[in-house]
Amino acid sequence: MDLDIQIKSLVFSFLFGIYFNILIIFFDRFLYKVRIRFQVINSFIFCIINAIIYFFILKRINNGIIHLYFILSIILGIMFEQFVINKLFIRFKYWYDNKKI
């Protein structure tokens, strides 16, 4: 696999991790309003659909070859979204709410 394709795949995996974590946050808000059977079914369908989306796009980038470092890149994207983007957004929102005019 060429280096260019690997870099595209890593960047895509990182961005997919950010996208996936944002979807989990929104999905989590609506998930606990239904019964436990529907929670399990909805979680399963949610994960399957996102896995299919990931593999279809990865198939277009590098013919569907997956490596361990792509999964690690997804995990880094999730951690980046949780620890950096959310913290900055919360600080900005706190600063904006307490700003004196």
Secondary structure, 3 states (H helix, E strand, C coil): CCHHHHHHHHHHHHHHHHHHHHHHHHHHHHHCCCCHHHHHHHHHHHHHHHHHHHHHHHHHHHCCCCCHHHHHHHHHHHHHHHHHHHHHHHHHHHHHHCCCC
